[in-house]
C-alpha cells in the first residue's frame, strides 16, 4: 500500500497548483457582487400544500386544461420553452413566460412589474382573457368550491373567518413558489469552493464582471431589482413599450424588469418577447445594446459556460 502514497501526494499537489492567487482574487471579487442562494424560511406547510395543489389545478381555467404548470412547467425549469405561451383557446400572449423557479427573488412580478409580489402575480393569469380565461373572481372560486378545497383553505388560513377567497389563492400559490429554490455550483463557489467552477467557467465569470454585466445582474438572483431600458447605448427595435404600459410615463418606454439569471441556460427562448433563440445570441445582444461592447466568440463561449454554473445541481423534488 505504501507505494501508492507518493502518487496520492502528487495528485493532491497537482490539485492545489490549479488554485492560483488570481483565482482567489476573482472569488473575492465575485463575493462582492453576488450572494449564495438561501431558502426562504417560516412558510406554513399547510399553505405550501394548498399552493402546490392550486399550481397544478386545471379547473382554474375556462377550458379546464390550463394550470400554472402549463406555462411554468416545473419539469423544464419553470418555463415551457416556447416563444410565447398558448392560452385556454389557443391564442398566445405577446410576452415570454418567465421561470417560476427562484421567482421570489424578483422585486416585482411580470415583465412590466405590474404585480407587486408573487401572490398578486399568481392570480393575474387566472382572470386574463387570453391565458386562463376565467371571467371573474366569483367564477374562479366556484370552479374549485369542493369539500376538499374548503377544508384545505380552512387549514391553511386558520385565523380567518372566511378563508376561501380569491386573494388566498394567490397567497397559497406564492407560499408554494417560495419553495422552488435551486442551489447551483455557483453557490458552492461563493461559499468557498473555487473548483466548483471549471477554469472556463471562471474565465466567463471574470469577463462577466469586467465587461459590466454586474451593473444589472448581481446579488442572490443575479438581477438588479430595477427596470432597465432595452437598448441603453444602442436603440433596440421593439413594439412592446414595456413598463410604460403600466405607468404611462414617457421615461418608462421600453423598460422591462431585469430578469434573474439562475437556470438561464435552460429557460430559453430569451427576452420579453421570446424572440432570441439561443443564449449565445442573448449574450451578444446584451453586451452590444446595453454595454456598448462587441464580444469575441471566445468571450461569449466563456460567459455562457459561467452562466451554466447557475443551473440547479439537482432536480426539484415536487
C-alpha positions as a Markdown table, in Angstrom:
| # | Residue | x | y | z |
|---|---|---|---|---|
| 1 | Unk | 0.0 | 0.0 | 0.0 |
| 2 | Unk | 2.9 | 2.4 | 0.8 |
| 3 | Unk | 3.9 | 2.6 | -2.9 |
| 4 | Unk | 0.7 | 4.4 | -3.7 |
| 5 | Unk | 1.3 | 7.2 | -1.1 |
| 6 | Unk | 3.7 | 9.2 | -3.3 |
| 7 | Unk | 1.1 | 9.1 | -6.1 |
| 8 | Unk | -1.6 | 10.4 | -3.8 |
| 9 | Unk | 0.6 | 13.3 | -2.7 |
| 10 | Unk | 1.4 | 14.0 | -6.3 |
| 11 | Unk | -2.3 | 14.2 | -7.2 |
| 12 | Unk | -3.1 | 16.4 | -4.2 |
| 13 | Unk | -0.2 | 18.7 | -5.2 |
| 14 | Unk | -1.5 | 19.0 | -8.8 |
| 15 | Unk | -4.9 | 19.9 | -7.5 |
| 16 | Unk | -3.5 | 22.6 | -5.3 |
| 17 | Unk | -1.4 | 24.0 | -8.1 |
| 18 | Unk | -4.6 | 24.8 | -10.1 |
| 19 | Unk | -5.7 | 27.3 | -7.5 |
| 20 | Unk | -3.8 | 30.5 | -8.1 |
| 21 | Unk | -3.7 | 33.8 | -6.5 |
| 22 | Unk | -5.7 | 35.1 | -9.4 |
| 23 | Unk | -8.4 | 32.5 | -8.7 |
| 24 | Unk | -8.6 | 33.6 | -5.1 |
| 25 | Unk | -8.7 | 37.3 | -6.2 |
| 26 | Unk | -11.6 | 36.5 | -8.6 |
| 27 | Unk | -13.5 | 34.6 | -6.0 |
| 28 | Unk | -13.1 | 37.5 | -3.5 |
| 29 | Unk | -14.3 | 39.9 | -6.2 |
| 30 | Unk | -17.3 | 37.7 | -7.0 |
| 31 | Unk | -18.3 | 37.7 | -3.4 |
| 32 | Unk | -18.5 | 41.5 | -3.5 |
| 33 | Unk | -21.1 | 41.3 | -6.3 |
| 34 | Unk | -23.1 | 38.0 | -5.6 |
| 35 | Unk | -24.6 | 36.2 | -2.7 |
| 36 | Unk | -25.3 | 32.5 | -2.2 |
| 37 | Unk | -28.9 | 31.4 | -2.7 |
| 38 | Unk | -30.8 | 31.0 | 0.6 |
| 39 | Unk | -34.0 | 29.1 | 1.1 |
| 40 | Unk | -36.9 | 31.2 | 2.5 |
| 41 | Unk | -37.9 | 30.2 | 6.0 |
| 42 | Unk | -41.1 | 30.3 | 8.1 |
| 43 | Unk | -43.5 | 29.2 | 5.4 |
| 44 | Unk | -46.7 | 27.4 | 6.6 |
| 45 | Unk | -46.6 | 23.8 | 5.4 |
| 46 | Unk | -50.4 | 23.9 | 5.1 |
| 47 | Unk | -50.2 | 26.9 | 2.7 |
| 48 | Unk | -47.5 | 25.2 | 0.7 |
| 49 | Unk | -49.6 | 22.0 | 0.4 |
| 50 | Unk | -52.6 | 24.1 | -0.8 |
| 51 | Unk | -50.5 | 26.2 | -3.1 |
| 52 | Unk | -48.9 | 23.2 | -4.7 |
| 53 | Unk | -52.4 | 21.7 | -5.5 |
| 54 | Unk | -53.5 | 25.1 | -6.9 |
| 55 | Unk | -50.4 | 25.4 | -9.0 |
| 56 | Unk | -51.4 | 22.2 | -10.9 |
| 57 | Unk | -55.1 | 22.9 | -10.8 |
| 58 | Unk | -56.5 | 22.9 | -14.3 |
| 59 | Unk | -60.0 | 23.7 | -13.1 |
| 60 | Unk | -58.8 | 27.3 | -12.7 |
| 61 | Unk | -59.1 | 27.8 | -16.4 |
| 62 | Unk | -62.1 | 28.2 | -18.7 |
| 63 | Unk | -61.4 | 25.0 | -20.6 |
| 64 | Unk | -60.3 | 23.0 | -17.5 |
| 65 | Unk | -57.0 | 22.3 | -19.2 |
| 66 | Unk | -54.7 | 25.2 | -18.3 |
| 67 | Unk | -52.8 | 25.4 | -14.9 |
| 68 | Unk | -49.8 | 27.4 | -13.7 |
| 69 | Unk | -47.7 | 24.5 | -14.6 |
| 70 | Unk | -48.8 | 24.6 | -18.3 |
| 71 | Unk | -46.7 | 27.7 | -18.9 |
| 72 | Unk | -44.3 | 27.3 | -16.0 |
| 73 | Unk | -43.6 | 23.6 | -16.2 |
| 74 | Unk | -41.5 | 22.5 | -13.2 |
| 75 | Unk | -40.1 | 19.6 | -15.2 |
| 76 | Unk | -38.5 | 22.1 | -17.6 |
| 77 | Unk | -37.1 | 24.7 | -15.1 |
| 78 | Unk | -40.3 | 26.6 | -14.6 |
| 79 | Unk | -40.9 | 27.5 | -18.3 |
| 80 | Unk | -42.5 | 25.9 | -21.4 |
| 81 | Unk | -39.5 | 26.8 | -23.7 |
| 82 | Unk | -41.9 | 28.5 | -26.1 |
| 83 | Unk | -41.6 | 32.0 | -27.6 |
| 84 | Unk | -45.0 | 32.8 | -26.1 |
| 85 | Unk | -47.5 | 30.5 | -24.4 |
| 86 | Unk | -50.9 | 29.3 | -25.7 |
| 87 | Unk | -53.9 | 30.1 | -23.5 |
| 88 | Unk | -57.2 | 28.4 | -22.9 |
| 89 | Unk | -58.4 | 28.9 | -26.5 |
| 90 | Unk | -55.1 | 28.6 | -28.3 |
| 91 | Unk | -54.4 | 32.3 | -28.6 |
| 92 | Unk | -50.9 | 33.4 | -27.5 |
| 93 | Unk | -49.9 | 36.4 | -25.5 |
| 94 | Unk | -47.2 | 38.8 | -26.5 |
| 95 | Unk | -44.7 | 38.1 | -23.8 |
| 96 | Unk | -42.5 | 35.1 | -22.9 |
| 97 | Unk | -43.3 | 33.2 | -19.8 |
| 98 | Unk | -40.5 | 33.7 | -17.2 |
| 99 | Unk | -39.5 | 30.9 | -14.8 |
| 100 | Unk | -41.2 | 30.4 | -11.5 |
| 101 | Unk | -38.0 | 28.9 | -10.0 |
| 102 | Unk | -36.4 | 31.3 | -7.5 |
| 103 | Unk | -39.1 | 33.8 | -8.6 |
| 104 | Unk | -39.4 | 35.1 | -5.0 |
| 105 | Unk | -36.1 | 37.0 | -5.8 |
| 106 | Unk | -37.8 | 39.3 | -8.2 |
| 107 | Unk | -38.6 | 42.7 | -6.7 |
| 108 | Unk | -41.7 | 42.9 | -8.9 |
| 109 | Unk | -43.5 | 40.4 | -11.0 |
| 110 | Unk | -44.3 | 40.3 | -14.7 |
| 111 | Unk | -42.0 | 41.8 | -17.3 |
| 112 | Unk | -43.6 | 45.2 | -16.8 |
| 113 | Unk | -43.7 | 44.9 | -13.0 |
| 114 | Unk | -47.5 | 45.3 | -12.7 |
| 115 | Unk | -47.7 | 42.9 | -9.8 |
| 116 | Unk | -46.1 | 43.8 | -6.5 |
| 117 | Unk | -45.4 | 40.3 | -5.4 |
| 118 | Unk | -45.9 | 36.6 | -6.2 |
| 119 | Unk | -49.3 | 36.4 | -4.6 |
| 120 | Unk | -50.6 | 39.2 | -6.8 |
| 121 | Unk | -48.9 | 37.7 | -9.9 |
| 122 | Unk | -50.3 | 34.2 | -9.3 |
| 123 | Unk | -53.9 | 35.2 | -9.7 |
| 124 | Unk | -53.3 | 37.5 | -12.6 |
| 125 | Unk | -53.3 | 34.8 | -15.4 |
| 126 | Unk | -56.5 | 33.2 | -14.0 |
| 127 | Unk | -58.5 | 36.3 | -14.9 |
| 128 | Unk | -56.6 | 37.1 | -18.1 |
| 129 | Unk | -58.9 | 36.5 | -21.2 |
| 130 | Unk | -56.0 | 35.1 | -23.2 |
| 131 | Unk | -54.4 | 32.9 | -20.5 |
| 132 | Unk | -56.8 | 31.0 | -18.2 |
| 133 | Unk | -59.8 | 33.0 | -19.3 |
| 134 | Unk | -61.9 | 32.9 | -16.1 |
| 135 | Unk | -64.3 | 35.9 | -16.3 |
| 136 | Unk | -64.2 | 37.0 | -12.7 |
| 137 | Unk | -63.1 | 36.1 | -9.1 |
| 138 | Unk | -66.5 | 34.6 | -8.2 |
| 139 | Unk | -66.4 | 32.1 | -11.1 |
| 140 | Unk | -62.8 | 31.1 | -10.2 |
| 141 | Unk | -64.0 | 30.2 | -6.7 |
| 142 | Unk | -67.0 | 28.4 | -8.0 |
| 143 | Unk | -64.8 | 26.1 | -10.1 |
| 144 | Unk | -62.8 | 24.9 | -7.0 |
| 145 | Unk | -65.7 | 25.0 | -4.5 |
| 146 | Unk | -65.3 | 21.4 | -3.3 |
| 147 | Unk | -65.3 | 20.0 | 0.2 |
| 148 | Unk | -61.6 | 19.1 | -0.2 |
| 149 | Unk | -60.6 | 22.6 | -1.1 |
| 150 | Unk | -62.8 | 24.2 | 1.5 |
| 151 | Unk | -61.1 | 22.1 | 4.2 |
| 152 | Unk | -57.6 | 22.9 | 2.8 |
| 153 | Unk | -58.2 | 26.7 | 2.8 |
| 154 | Unk | -59.5 | 26.5 | 6.4 |
| 155 | Unk | -56.4 | 24.6 | 7.5 |
| 156 | Unk | -54.1 | 26.9 | 5.6 |
| 157 | Unk | -55.7 | 30.1 | 6.9 |
| 158 | Unk | -56.9 | 29.1 | 10.4 |
| 159 | Unk | -57.3 | 32.6 | 11.8 |
| 160 | Unk | -59.6 | 33.9 | 9.0 |
| 161 | Unk | -63.4 | 33.7 | 9.3 |
| 162 | Unk | -63.8 | 33.3 | 5.5 |
| 163 | Unk | -60.5 | 31.8 | 4.3 |
| 164 | Unk | -62.0 | 30.6 | 1.0 |
| 165 | Unk | -61.4 | 33.7 | -1.1 |
| 166 | Unk | -59.7 | 34.7 | -4.3 |
| 167 | Unk | -56.9 | 36.6 | -2.7 |
| 168 | Unk | -55.9 | 33.5 | -0.7 |
| 169 | Unk | -55.5 | 31.5 | -3.9 |
| 170 | Unk | -52.5 | 33.8 | -4.7 |
| 171 | Unk | -51.2 | 33.7 | -1.2 |
| 172 | Unk | -51.1 | 29.9 | -1.2 |
| 173 | Unk | -49.5 | 29.7 | -4.6 |
| 174 | Unk | -46.9 | 32.2 | -3.5 |
| 175 | Unk | -46.1 | 30.0 | -0.5 |
| 176 | Unk | -45.5 | 27.0 | -2.7 |
| 177 | Unk | -43.5 | 29.0 | -5.3 |
| 178 | Unk | -41.2 | 30.3 | -2.5 |
| 179 | Unk | -40.1 | 26.7 | -2.0 |
| 180 | Unk | -38.9 | 26.4 | -5.6 |
| 181 | Unk | -35.3 | 27.3 | -4.8 |
| 182 | Unk | -32.5 | 25.8 | -6.9 |
| 183 | Unk | -28.9 | 25.9 | -5.4 |
| 184 | Unk | -26.2 | 25.6 | -8.0 |
| 185 | Unk | -22.5 | 25.0 | -8.3 |
| 186 | Unk | -22.0 | 28.8 | -8.3 |
| 187 | Unk | -23.3 | 28.9 | -4.7 |
| 188 | Unk | -20.7 | 26.3 | -3.8 |
| 189 | Unk | -18.1 | 28.6 | -5.4 |
| 190 | Unk | -19.3 | 31.6 | -3.4 |
| 191 | Unk | -19.2 | 29.6 | -0.2 |
| 192 | Unk | -15.5 | 28.9 | -0.8 |
| 193 | Unk | -15.1 | 26.0 | -3.2 |
| 194 | Unk | -13.1 | 27.6 | -6.1 |
| 195 | Unk | -13.1 | 24.3 | -8.0 |
| 196 | Unk | -16.9 | 24.2 | -8.1 |
| 197 | Unk | -16.4 | 26.1 | -11.3 |
| 198 | Unk | -14.2 | 24.9 | -14.2 |
| 199 | Unk | -11.4 | 27.1 | -15.5 |
| 200 | Unk | -13.5 | 28.0 | -18.5 |
| 201 | Unk | -16.4 | 29.0 | -16.2 |
| 202 | Unk | -14.1 | 31.1 | -14.1 |
| 203 | Unk | -12.9 | 32.9 | -17.2 |
| 204 | Unk | -16.5 | 33.5 | -18.1 |
| 205 | Unk | -17.2 | 34.9 | -14.6 |
| 206 | Unk | -14.2 | 37.2 | -15.0 |
| 207 | Unk | -15.5 | 38.5 | -18.3 |
| 208 | Unk | -19.0 | 38.9 | -16.9 |
| 209 | Unk | -17.6 | 41.2 | -14.2 |
| 210 | Unk | -15.1 | 43.0 | -16.3 |
| 211 | Unk | -17.5 | 44.0 | -19.2 |
| 212 | Unk | -20.1 | 45.3 | -16.7 |
| 213 | Unk | -22.8 | 42.7 | -16.7 |
| 214 | Unk | -22.9 | 43.1 | -12.9 |
| 215 | Unk | -24.3 | 46.6 | -13.3 |
| 216 | Unk | -27.7 | 44.8 | -13.8 |
| 217 | Unk | -27.1 | 41.2 | -12.7 |
| 218 | Unk | -25.8 | 40.8 | -9.2 |
| 219 | Unk | -26.9 | 39.7 | -5.8 |
| 220 | Unk | -28.6 | 36.5 | -4.9 |
| 221 | Unk | -30.7 | 36.2 | -8.1 |
| 222 | Unk | -28.2 | 37.9 | -10.4 |
| 223 | Unk | -30.7 | 40.7 | -11.0 |
| 224 | Unk | -30.8 | 44.4 | -10.0 |
| 225 | Unk | -34.3 | 44.9 | -8.5 |
| 226 | Unk | -34.9 | 47.5 | -11.2 |
| 227 | Unk | -36.4 | 48.2 | -14.6 |
| 228 | Unk | -33.9 | 48.9 | -17.4 |
| 229 | Unk | -34.4 | 50.2 | -20.9 |
| 230 | Unk | -33.8 | 47.6 | -23.6 |
| 231 | Unk | -31.3 | 49.4 | -25.8 |
| 232 | Unk | -29.4 | 51.7 | -23.4 |
| 233 | Unk | -26.4 | 52.5 | -25.6 |
| 234 | Unk | -27.9 | 51.4 | -28.9 |
| 235 | Unk | -31.6 | 51.5 | -30.0 |
| 236 | Unk | -33.3 | 48.1 | -29.9 |
| 237 | Unk | -36.4 | 47.6 | -32.1 |
| 238 | Unk | -39.4 | 46.5 | -30.0 |
| 239 | Unk | -43.1 | 47.0 | -30.5 |
| 240 | Unk | -43.6 | 46.3 | -26.8 |
| 241 | Unk | -43.5 | 49.5 | -24.7 |
| 242 | Unk | -42.8 | 47.6 | -21.5 |
| 243 | Unk | -43.2 | 49.4 | -18.2 |
| 244 | Unk | -44.8 | 52.4 | -20.0 |
| 245 | Unk | -48.0 | 50.4 | -20.4 |
| 246 | Unk | -48.3 | 50.3 | -16.6 |
| 247 | Unk | -47.1 | 53.8 | -15.6 |
| 248 | Unk | -47.9 | 55.8 | -18.8 |
| 249 | Unk | -44.6 | 57.7 | -18.1 |
| 250 | Unk | -42.5 | 58.5 | -21.1 |
| 251 | Unk | -39.3 | 57.7 | -19.3 |
| 252 | Unk | -40.6 | 54.1 | -18.9 |
| 253 | Unk | -40.9 | 53.3 | -22.6 |
| 254 | Unk | -39.1 | 50.1 | -23.5 |
| 255 | Unk | -38.1 | 49.4 | -19.9 |
| 256 | Unk | -38.5 | 45.9 | -18.6 |
| 257 | Unk | -37.8 | 44.2 | -15.3 |
| 258 | Unk | -34.3 | 42.8 | -15.2 |
| 259 | Unk | -34.7 | 39.0 | -15.1 |
| 260 | Unk | -32.9 | 36.7 | -12.7 |
| 261 | Unk | -30.3 | 34.6 | -14.4 |
| 262 | Unk | -30.5 | 31.4 | -12.4 |
| 263 | Unk | -31.1 | 28.4 | -14.6 |
| 264 | Unk | -30.8 | 30.8 | -17.6 |
| 265 | Unk | -29.3 | 28.2 | -19.9 |
| 266 | Unk | -32.4 | 26.1 | -19.5 |
| 267 | Unk | -35.1 | 28.8 | -19.8 |
| 268 | Unk | -34.9 | 30.0 | -23.4 |
| 269 | Unk | -36.0 | 31.4 | -25.7 |
| 270 | Unk | -35.0 | 34.8 | -24.3 |
| 271 | Unk | -36.1 | 38.4 | -23.8 |
| 272 | Unk | -39.6 | 39.7 | -23.0 |
| 273 | Unk | -40.9 | 38.5 | -26.4 |
| 274 | Unk | -39.0 | 35.2 | -26.6 |
| 275 | Unk | -37.5 | 36.4 | -29.9 |
| 276 | Unk | -33.9 | 35.3 | -29.1 |
| 277 | Unk | -33.5 | 31.6 | -29.6 |
| 278 | Unk | -30.0 | 31.0 | -28.1 |
| 279 | Unk | -28.1 | 32.1 | -25.1 |
| 280 | Unk | -25.2 | 33.0 | -27.2 |
| 281 | Unk | -27.4 | 35.5 | -29.1 |
| 282 | Unk | -28.7 | 36.9 | -25.9 |
| 283 | Unk | -25.2 | 37.4 | -24.5 |
| 284 | Unk | -24.0 | 39.2 | -27.7 |
| 285 | Unk | -27.1 | 41.4 | -27.9 |
| 286 | Unk | -26.9 | 42.4 | -24.2 |
| 287 | Unk | -23.3 | 43.3 | -24.5 |
| 288 | Unk | -23.8 | 45.4 | -27.6 |
| 289 | Unk | -27.1 | 47.2 | -26.8 |
| 290 | Unk | -26.7 | 47.6 | -23.1 |
| 291 | Unk | -23.0 | 48.0 | -22.6 |
| 292 | Unk | -21.7 | 49.0 | -26.0 |
| 293 | Unk | -19.3 | 46.0 | -26.2 |
| 294 | Unk | -18.5 | 43.7 | -29.1 |
| 295 | Unk | -17.6 | 40.3 | -27.7 |
| 296 | Unk | -15.4 | 37.7 | -29.3 |
| 297 | Unk | -16.8 | 34.2 | -29.8 |
| 298 | Unk | -14.4 | 33.0 | -27.1 |
| 299 | Unk | -15.8 | 35.6 | -24.6 |
| 300 | Unk | -19.3 | 34.6 | -25.5 |
| 301 | Unk | -18.5 | 30.9 | -25.0 |
| 302 | Unk | -16.8 | 31.6 | -21.7 |
| 303 | Unk | -19.7 | 33.7 | -20.4 |
| 304 | Unk | -22.2 | 31.0 | -21.5 |
| 305 | Unk | -20.1 | 28.5 | -19.6 |
| 306 | Unk | -20.2 | 30.6 | -16.5 |
| 307 | Unk | -24.0 | 31.0 | -16.8 |
| 308 | Unk | -24.3 | 27.2 | -16.9 |
| 309 | Unk | -22.9 | 27.1 | -13.4 |
| 310 | Unk | -26.2 | 28.8 | -12.3 |
| 311 | Unk | -28.2 | 25.7 | -13.3 |
| 312 | Unk | -29.7 | 23.7 | -10.4 |
| 313 | Unk | -27.4 | 20.9 | -9.2 |
| 314 | Unk | -30.3 | 18.6 | -8.6 |
| 315 | Unk | -33.9 | 18.3 | -10.0 |
| 316 | Unk | -36.6 | 19.8 | -7.8 |
| 317 | Unk | -38.4 | 17.3 | -5.7 |
| 318 | Unk | -42.1 | 18.2 | -6.1 |
